[in-house]
């Protein structure tokens, strides 16, 4: 789930980029946390108000994932 959707657009999702420094070691790790497939995901209610209407519609997490990966070259979701 991307932070842009959960934050109702307050925080923008960006493409991760880095530069290589041949003088220093770079270590990174991924932390994955995901809801169950039938969890409804959308902007946090605390970030929605009269002056801040929802910019993203709530949807099931499994539908969100389907939309994210169906066009990837290794995806066979539409087969």
C-alpha positions, 0 to 999 in steps of 0.5 A: 500500500502506498503512502500517497493513497493512505495519506490522502495525497499529503505525502507523494509517492516517488520513484526510489533512486540512489547514487553509488559511492565507491568509497562507502558501503551502502546497506538497505533492507525492505520492510513489508507490511501488508493487510489481509486481502479482504481489508478495505484500504483507503485514506486514513479517516483522520486525514479527510474532512470538509476542507480535505475530501477523499482523493482516493476511493476505498477498495479491497487490498486484493483489488489494489494489488491486482491494479498495481501488478496486472501490467507487469511483464511477469504477471499472468493475472489476466491469463 
